[in-house]
Amino acid sequence: MKKVIFEIAENSPLAAGVYRMRLAGDTSAVTAPGQFVNIALPGHYLRRPISVCDGEPGALTLVYKVVGHGTEAMAAMGPGERLDVLTGLGNGFDTALAGDRPLLLGGGIGTAPLYWLARVLRAEGKRVSAVLGFNTGDDVFYEDEFRALGCDVTVATADGSYGVPGFVTDALRPGYSFYYACGPEPMLRAVCEKASGDGQLSFEARMGCGFGACVGCTRETVNGPKRVCRDGPVFRKGEIVWTR
């Protein structure tokens, strides 16, 4: 974990209530797709955890959804403003597990961290497929960006207004070697029940501290209670105990 002051280079809307923020600063602690950052916002007591959509030396890209006062404040910020950010939080996806034909499954804002993962997997020569799920066609983002990486992309919408009608599980097709999923917990549970083979899951959770001190984001695993912020957010499929 490393505390860094970043400067906002871009903060622009992507879809309904979804924004992309590009930050310039020290990214040395951000080492793997699937990690997240924790952002301090003036006037707000708790930091806001946001997954890293893409990373490179000196720059981070965050894609976030406006869901409350904190993210509303983020959306109102502009280039040149500075943010106090805890970086390098959580573990990341393990690309060594991917095999030749990995499948990426993103639900809503859970699509964001899969983009960096897709870029890394493509650089490793993998044939990547991505199924991106949204509520409506107006919510779709980063479809073109995944295609530009050379991924085979399918979009599903719950209301059937764009792409495959239904959820990501309705667009599952056989032939993948391993899967990576990120999204709300009901989606992750449905994926585990329907998808064959092994996979890694990235969980979304409310976090108090973001680095394991408050244990507020604890969930049950076969190895006992684990903290999403410190032991996750990425877990192996077989670790999870579905208790709710």
N, C-alpha and C positions, 0 to 999 in steps of 0.2 A: 504494500500500500504506500502511496506517495501523494502528498498534498501539493497541488499545482495551481497556479493562477493562469487561466487560459484567457485568450482574447477571442471574442466572437468574430468570425470572418463572414459568416452567412447565417441567416435565420429566416427561412422562407417556407410558405405552405406547400404541401405536397398533395393533400387530399382533404376530405372533410375532417377538420379538427386535427390534422396530422401535419407536423412541421419537421423540417430538416435543419439542424444546426451544425455548422462546421466551426471547429475550434482550433486555434493555433497555440502551440505551447509544447511543453516537455511531455512526450508520450512514452518515455523509457520504461515505465512500470506496466504499460499495457502490452501484453505479450501474446495473447491468443484470442481468436474469435470466441464469443460467448461470455467474456468478462463484461463488467459494468463499471460505471462511475457513479459517484454520489455528489450531488451538486448543492451547495449552500446558496440560498436565495434571501436577499434582504427582506426582513420582516416576517420570515417563516422560521419556526424553531427547528424543525426536522429537515435534513437534507433530502433531496429527491433522487432515488436510484433510477438511472437510465442506462439501458444496454448500449454497447458500442456497436454501431452499424458498420463502421469501417475504420481502419486505423493504418497509419503510416508514420514514419519519422516526422515529428513536428506537427502533426495534424490528426484530429479525430472527427468523425462524423457521427452525430447522434440523430436518430429519428424517434420522435416522441409524440404522444397523443395528449391533447388537452383534456384533462379529466377532473381538475380541481383548481384551487387558487394558486398553488405552486406552479403548475404547468401553464396556467394562464399568465402568470408573471414572466415565465420563460418566453412564451410566445410574443410578449410585448417588447422583448429586448432586441437590440439592433447591433450591427457591426460596430466594432470598436469598444463595446462594453466588455467588462471583465467578469469572470466567474471563478469562485473558489471551489476547486474540484478535488475530491479524493479519487485517485486513479488506481488501476490494477487490482480491482476488487473481484473476488470470486474466482472460481476455476473456469476453464474454457472447454470447448469441444475438443475431442481427441481425434484428429484426422487419421491417425494410424489405424483406426478401426474401420475406416470407410470401405475398404475393398475397391473394386473397379467401378461400380455403378451405385454410388450413394444417392439416397433420396432425402430431400429436405422438405419438411412440412411446417409451414408457418401459418399461425392463426392471428389475424389482425395485426396489431403492433408487434407481435411475436415474429413477424416476417423480418423485422429490421436486423437482428443479430445474425440471421442466416445469410445475409448478403456477404459479409466479410468471410464467413465460412465457405460460401460458394466460390469466392474469389481464390481462396487458398487451395481448395480442392481442385479447381480448374488449373491452377498453376502446377499442381502435382500430377496433372495429366488424367484426372478422373472424369468419367462421363456422368455429369451431374444432372439429375432431374429435380424439379422443385414444384411442389403443389402449394399454392398460396391461397388461403381462405379469408374471405371478408364477408361482412353482412350484406352490403349492396355494392353495385358497380361504382358508386361515388366514393367508396372507401378504398378502392384499389390504389396501391402505390408500389413502385419499384418493379413492376412487371417487365418493363423495357430494360431496366438495369440488369436484371437477372438474365434476360435474353442476350444482352450485349456481352455478357461473360461467356456465352456459348452453352447456357443451360437449356434443357428441355423444360419449358414452363407450362403449367396448367393452373388456371385460376378458377376457384369455386366461389360462388356467392350464395348465402343462405336464402336470399329472396329470389334467386334465379335470374336476376337482372343482367348478369354478365358471366360468361364462361359456363362452367358446369354447375347446374343447380344443386344446391346442398352444401355439405361441409367437406373438409379436406378428406375425411374418411370415405366420402362418396366418389372421390376422384383417385383413390388408390389403385395402382396397377401393379401386377407382379413383375419380377425381374430385377429388383434392386438388391444390392449386396448388404446394405446397412442403412438405417435411417436416423436422421437427426430432426427433432421436433421442438418447437418453441411456441407457446401460446397459453391461453387460459387453461386452468387445471381440468375442467370437463373435457376439453379437446384432447389434452394429453392422455387422459384416461381412456377416451374412446379410441385413440390411436393405438395404445397398448393392447386393447381388446381386439382390435381388428387387424392390425398390421402383423405380418409374419416376420419371423427373425428377430434379431437384436437391434437395439437402438440406444440413443442418448436423448434425454429430455431436459430442456431448460425451463425451469419453473419461474413464474412471476409470483411475487409475494410482497406484502407490506413489510417494510423494514424500518426499525427505529434508528439503529446506528449504521448498519451496512457492513460491519466488519466482525460480527460475532459476539459482541460484548453483552447485548441486551437479550439475546435468545428469543426475540419476539417473532422471528420467522421460522421457528423450528417445525419440522414435519417428521413423520415416522418413516423409518426405513428398516430393512431386514437386519441392519447392524445397529439399531437403536435410533434415538432422536438425532437428527442432523439439522444444522442451520443452513437455510437456503443461501444466505449471504456469504458465508465462509466455506462451508463444505460443498455448496453448490455454486451457482444456480443449476449447473449441469450435473445430472445423475444418470447412471446406467439404468436401463429399463428394469432389470431384475432387482435393483435395490429398493424400489418403491413399494410401500405398503399402502394400498388404497383403503383408507379407513373412513372416508366421507365422500 
